[in-house]
Amino acid sequence: MVEYIEICKNDYNVFHELANAYYREGEDEKTPQDEIDAFIRFMFDKVVNNEINGFFAKEESGYIGFALWAIDTEDFAFREIPGFGTILEIGLLPSCRASGIGKEFVSFIEKCLTSKNVKQCYVSAYGPAQEFWMRCGYVVNGKKANNGLPIMIKTIQ
């Protein structure tokens, strides 16, 4: 059974370990480690300062993933579609992928967003991740995010 635990200020080492494993794969595998470390610290600080929300996924054996999400407002640093929720990152250890845990984690985040009266959510995803998001009900809306990736949206009400 997976438990979802809010990321707290004392959780940097766990967050770094999970995020580093996630970012070392795919498009970031050739990025210098100091750049990855700086980005992980940047995102962790956003969570600690309540600018974005973060949760760990944990099984009996230990932490298996993390997710970062927010509500897109005028002062949101990654602003794309004001009023929508956005899932910024979701990363699971490779051993936990293709098990349904990722979809369950997305559902958990969507419930967090709907509890804050958010009715629509978006993600920006590249390549293989797009297939995952489509399986979660997200559709490409034809626009690109500031990072150049396609925006995918879903009604979550």
Buried (B, 14 or more C-beta within 10 A) or exposed (E): EBEBBEBEEEBBEBBBBBBBBBBEEEEEEEEEEEEBBEBBBEBBEBBBEEBBBBBBBBBEEEBBBBBBBBBBEEEBEBBBBEEBBBBBBBBBBEEBBEEEBBEEBBEBBBEBBBEEEBEBBBBBBEEEBBEBBBEBBBEBEEEEBEEEBBBBBBEBE
